[in-house]
Amino acid sequence: MLSQKISRKVLTGTIVSNKMDKTVVVKVERKFPHPKFKKVVKRTKKYKCHDEENKCLVGDVITMVEVRPLSKEKRWSLVSILRTKTVAG
């Protein structure tokens, strides 16, 4: 058998909610030109992401990768935290 590495989808987004156990909600924003008018349009979508150690906070920017289905809606897993939200004090 040939050993081929499967490339998985990788997304970057911002944590919107971390109220669930081992799960965070991530908002991913994408920009694309409108097909007819060519104006750059923003679209956002929310994904549920697995956070095994509950270390993400609201406002953190993370990278997540697509994995096998972990629950009814959860198909993404946390890879790394790119930027943490700093608390002004």
Secondary structure, 3 states (H helix, E strand, C coil): CCCCCCCCCEEEEEEEEEEECCEEEEEEEEEEECCCCCCEEEEEEEEEEECCCCCCCCCCEEEEEECCCCCCCEEEEEEEEEECCCCCC
